[in-house]
Every structure is written in structure tokens, then in C-alpha cells.
Amino acid sequence: MRKEWEPSLDRWTSAGLLDQAASTRIREFEQTRTPAQGLRWPVLVALVFGTILLAAGVLLFVSAHWDELSPAARISLLVAMIAAFHAGGAMTSERFEGLSVALHTIGTISLGAGIALAGQVYHLSEHWPSAILLWALGSAAGWALLRQWPQAALTAMLAPYWVLSEWWVSGWWLDGRSTPERRIPIAVGLCALAFTYLSAQQGRGDSPVRRALTVLGGIALIPAVVFVAIPEGVNGHVFDWPAVRLPMLMATLVPLALAFALRRQGGLWNVGATVWVAVLALFSVDSLNLASCFWCFLGSVGLAFWGIREARAERVNLAFLCLAITVLVFYFSDVMAKLDRALSLVLLGVLFLGGGWLLEWTRRRIIAGMRTEAS
């Protein structure tokens, strides 16, 4: 199996940067060197499921005995639970780094549960976004101290969740207006932020934090686009765009500022993605229509081109998935109802078989071409 360093070594030798003798010595050194052993997949599976099960078991135990405890005992139990997980993570940091990361992650997740339960004890749940803010601050502090990617990922999820929940609860910029004016700026902000997270990773040498942000963006992008394209409760409602100018400006500028901080000049691509999201919101104010489907089709093509331009396979794969979903949504919403039932099913089968094969064939050729250029 060809090693990762071999294409670079061949390229440097062909360019004359290394002579043949030096190239041979480097090749012999790399082939005789014992590779670093990372975590194997059984260990990773055990850590992931162990983390989930342990956290769920502890929370279930606490909830089962919650009513039996006094307020002082409840707070003591919450503090002890969080401290015990982080202490276990600190003790295992040198012996088993993966277990240490898992225990610190459980401790940070338990912090959120502890904040919520403490608020319940002292009846502080009237303004629930404050609990999200405290949890986000705790995750950010854990990230600053530990420099581990789970805390960064939690902060990346909780910080925007707090901002959006404050928007929703306060509604100070609406003066009593109805739900669509509250909802669409939130949808646009989430979608723009998903594009920012998706584009965080740029190369193999990126940090685990950037890789985690890319995974979060890939998971959130399609639901966020659906959230923008199919806004609930806007039919028959005269949307008041002037009322949402400020929140829309914040929803677009904050993700763009983060994109430029992560990507520098590459953030110009995020400007195009954010403009695309804003136009999609404009098309979808009344309902899902042909313009929305066509705009989603163009967005899928643009995302694929963006992935090809920066040699990011995950963006290409996500673009083809978005393209397939767009075609299916257009077929079910605009085409199927206009055809005979049997004919519509036949065309749907042809669409699945022929269209699926064509998309997969095109996707594989693009990915193969990207790998060839990279080598």
C-alpha cells in the first residue's frame, strides 16, 4: 500500500530538490521506522459508547433519587459529580489520553445538567437562555484549560444556541409581531453558521478543532437549509422585512466574521454562501416554490464547485446529497401531483435508478480527479 509521504518524495525527486541517494535514504528510513499506533476502532467504539452510557446512567441515577434529596444535598451531589469526572480525566491524562478526553467530556456535559437542575432547585428557570450561557461559558473555560476538541465542539454549539434563544425569548426588535419575523433571521443565521463550520477544515494538517467544526457543519447544513427554505407559518402572512433588518444583519455578519477569522481570504467564498442563504429566505417567505427549488439546485452546484476548488471531498459529497434531495422535493411538490398515479411511480423509479446512478458516477469521477491532483 502506497504511503502518504511517497507521492511528495517522488515529486521532490522529480523536481530536482533531492538527489536519488538522498531519496533512497529517506525511503529506507521511513520504511524501517515503527509507525505511531493510534487508537484502533474497537477502542474508539468502546470509548464513545462508554461515554454515552456512563453519562446517561449517572443522569438517570440522579433523576431517580432527586425528589428524595434536600436542596443542599442536591447541589452537593451535582458539584461532586462534575468534579469526579474532571478529576478522573486529570488522573488518566498521562496513562490513557482517550479515556481522559472522554471523562472530561462527560464532566462538561454534566455541567449543563447541573446548571439546569440547580436552576430548578432555586427556581431560576424563568429566563432559560441564561442556563445555556453558563453552560457555554463552562465549555469555553474547559476548552481554554484542556485544549481538547470536545469542549470546543460543545462551545461551538452552545454559543450560537444561547444567542438565538435570547433572540427568540426577548423579541425586543419585533414589537409584538408574529412568529415568522422571529423565525427567519434565526434560520438564516443557523444556515450561514453551518457553512462557516463546514469550511473550517482546509487541509490534512488542520487541528482536531477544525475537523470537529467541519463535522458539525456537515451535520447541520441540510436541516438548516430546510429550516430556511420551508419556513413554518408564513402562508397568508405579510412579512415585515424592515422589522428584521437588524437581526438579519447580525445573522449574516457574525458567521462571516468567524469565517474570515478561520479562513482569512478564503472567507470570500463564505460571503457567496451567505448571500445565497439570504436570497433563499427571500424566495421562501410565501411558501416552497419553483424559485426555491431552482435556487437550491444552484446552491448544490456551487457547493460542489467550492469543494472541487479547495479539494474538499466532504463538500462535494454533501453537494450531491443536497442535489438529490432538491430533485426529489421538486418532483413530489410540483411534478407528481400533475401525473397519473402509475406514470408518476414509474418516473419516480426511473429517477431513483437512473438519476442515482448518474449522480454517483459523477461524484466518483470528481473525487477520483481530486485525489489524482492531490497526489
N, C-alpha and C positions, 0 to 999 in steps of 0.2 A: 504494500500500500504506500502510495507516494506521500511523504511527509509535508507538513505545511511550509517548512523552510526550503525545500528543494527547488520550487519554482523561482524563488528570489535568488538562490545561489546560482542557478543556471543563467538567470537574466544578468546578474552582475559579472559572471564569467564571460558571457557573450559580448557584453559591453566593454570588456577590457579593464574593468575595475579590479578584477582579481586574475592572477595568472593560474594556470592549470595546477601547478603544485600546491598553491595555497588553497584552491578549491578542493583538491583531493584531501588535504589535511583537515579542512573544516568538515567535509563529508564523513571522514573516518571518525572524527571526534564526536559528531552528533550521533552517528550510528552506534558507537560504543557507550555513549552516556546513558545512564539509567534515567528513564523519564520520570517526572514527578507524578506520583499517584494521587489523583483527586478522589473525590467521593464517588463510589460506584452507585448505580441506580438502585440496588436494594437498600443501601444505606440512606439514600435520599428519600425513597418512598417511606422507609421507617421513620425518618425524621419528620417528614410532612404529616403523615397520619398520626404519629405520636404527638406532635404539637397540637393538632386539631382535637384529638381525643382527650388529651390531658386538660386542655383549656376548657373544653365542653364539660368534662367530668367535674372539674373544680367549680365552674359556674353553676352546674346543676346541684352540686352538694350545698353550695352557699344558698341558692334559692330555696332548696328543700327545708333548710333549717332557719330561714330568715326570720320567720314570724316568732320563733322561739327565743330569739336573742334580744337583749336590751340595746338601745341606741349606742351606748359605749362599747358593748361587745361587737356590734356590727361594724363600727368604724375600726376597732382594733383588728377584727378579722380581715377587713379589706386591706388595711395597711400591711398586715403580716403576709397576706397572700402576694401582694405586689413585691414586697421586699424579698420574700423567699425565692421567687422566680429569678429576680435580678441577682440575688446572692448566688444562686445555683449557676447562673450564667457566668458570673465572675470567677467562681471556683473551677469551672471546667474550660475556661478560655484557653489555657495552655495545653491541656491534655486532649481535648476534643472540640475543635473550633465550631464544627457544625452543631453539636449539642448546645454549645454556649449561645450561638445565634438563635437557636430555637427557643431556649429558655428566656432570653432577653425579649424575644418577640412575644412570647406568652405574657411576660410581665407588662409589656407595653399595651397589649390588648386588654389585659386585666385592669389596667389603669382606667380605660374607658368605662368598663363595667363598674369599677369602684366609684368613679365620679358620678355615674348615673344613680347608683344605689345610695351614695352619700347624699345626693340631692333629694332622693326620696325620703331619707331619714329626717332631714331638716326642712322638708317641704320647700325646696329651692327649684322646683321644676316648672315654675311659671314661664320662664324665658329659657326654653330648652337649648337654643343655639349657644348659650354660654357654656354648657357642658361640652359641646363639640369644640369650642375654642380651647377650653382647658385640656382636653384630650390632645388636640393638635399641638399645643404648646409642650405638653409632656412628650409627645413623639418627637418633636423638633429638638428638645433637650436631650433625649436619648440618642438621636442621630448625631448631635454635636459631640456627645461624650464617647459614644461607642463607634461611630463611623461605620455602621452596618446598614446594608441596603433595606432590610425590612422596616426599620424606623423611618428611613427616607420615603419609602413607598407609602407608609401609613400617613406621614405628613403630607405627601402629595395628594392623597385622597381626602384627608380631613380638612386641610386648609381651605380648598375651594368649597367643600361641603358647608363649612361654617359661614363663608361669605354668602353663598347662595341661600342658606337658611335664614340669615339675617335679612336679606332682600325680601324673602317671601313673608317672613313674620312681620317685619316693620311696615313695609309698603308705604314709606313716607313720601315716595315720589309719585304715588298714584292718586291720592286724594279720594279714596273710596271707589276707584274704578274696579272693573270686574277682573276675573281670573286671567284671560288671555294677555292683558298687559303685564301681569306678573310673570307669566309662564314663558313667553317667547324670549325675553332677554336672558333668562336662566338657561333656556335650551341653546341659544346661540353661544353663550359663554362656555357651557359644557362642551359643545362640539369644537369650538376653537381651541379649548384647552386639550381636548383629545388629540387634535392634530399636533399641538406643541409637544405633548408627551410622546406621540408616535415617532416624531422626527428627532427625538433626543439622541438616539444612538446613531453614530456616523461611521464607526469602524470597529475592527476587531479589538483594538486596544482600549476601548471605552470602559469606564468603570462599571461595577455592578449596579450602581445607582441609575446610570443612564439606561442600562439594559432593562432594569425594573420599570422605569418610566415608559420605555418603548412597549413593554408588555401591557402595562396599564392602558396606554393609548390605543393599542390594538384591540383590547377587550372592550373599551368604552366607545370606540368610534362609531360602529354601526348602530348601537342603541341611541347614541347622541344624535346621529343624522336622522333616525326615525323620529326622535323627540322633536326635532326642528321641522321635518317635512310633514308630519301629521299632528299638528297641534290640536289638542282636545278643546272642545267648547268654543270654537271661533265661528262656526256657521251662523250666519244671520247677525253677527256682531260687527259693528262698525269700529274697526281697530283705530285707536288714537295713537298714531306714530309720534306726534310731538311730546306726548306724555312719557315716552320711553326713550327719548334721545339720550339722556344722561346714563341710565343703566345700560343701554346698548353700547354707548361709548366705552364704559367701563368693562363690559363683557368682551369687547374686542381688543382693547388696548392692553389689558393686563396679561392675557395669554400671549400677545405679540411681544410685550416687554420680556416675558420669560423666554420666549423663543429666541429673541436676539441675544439674551444672556447666555443661552445654551449653545447657540449655533453661529453667533456673530453674523457675518454676511449671508450665511445660509438662511437666516431668518426671513429673507425676502420671499422665499417660497411659502413661508407661513403667512405672509401678507396676502398672497394669492388665495391660499386656502381659507383665510378668514373672510375675504371678500366673497368667496364662493358661498360660505355659510350664511352671510348676511343676505345675499341675493336669494338663496333658498328660502330663508324666512320670509322674504318679501313675496315670493311666489306662493307660499303655503299659508298665507294669512286666511284666505277664504276656505280652502279645502285642498286635499290632494288632487292635483290636476295634471294635464299633459305637460305643462311647462315644468312642473316639479319633477316629473319622471325624466324629461329630457335633460334638465339641469343635473340630476343625479347621474345620468349616463355620462355627461361631460365631466362631472367630478370624478367618476371612476376612471375614465381615460386619463384625466390629469394626474390622479394619484399613481396610476401605473407609470406614466411618463416620469413623474417625480422619483419613483423608486428606481427606474432604469437610469435616470440621470445621476443618482447618488449611489447606485449599486446596492440597493437595499431590497432583498428578496421579500421581506415581510410586507413591505408596502405594495409590491406587485401582487403577492398572493391576496392581500386584503382588497386590492382594487378589483381583482377578478371576482372575488366573492360579492363585493358591492354591485358589480355589473350584473351578475346573475340574479341577485335579489331585485334589482331595479327592473330587469326584464320580466321577472315573474310578477312583480307588483303591477306593472303596466298591463300585463296580459290579463290578470284576474280583475283589475279595476276597469279596463276600457275595452278589451277585446272579447273576453269570454262571454259576457252577457249579450253580445251582439250576434253570436253564432248559435247554430243548432247544438244541442247538448252533445250528440255523438261526435260531430265535427270538432267541437271545442275540446273534447277529450283526446281525439286523435292528434290535433295540433299540439296539445299540451304534451303528449307523449313524444312527438317529434321534437318539440322544443327541449324536453329533458334529454333525450338521447343525442340528437344531432347538435344542439346548442351546447350541451355539457361536454361532448367530445371535442367540439371546436375550441371552446374556452380552455379546456385542459391541454390540448395540443399546443395552442398559442402560448399558454402560460409556461409550459415546459421548455419551449423553444426560447422564450425570453430569459428564463432563469439559466438555461444552459449557456446562452450567449453572454450573460453577465459573468458567469463563473469562468468562461474562457478568457474574457477580457481581464478579469482579476488575476488570473494566473500568468 
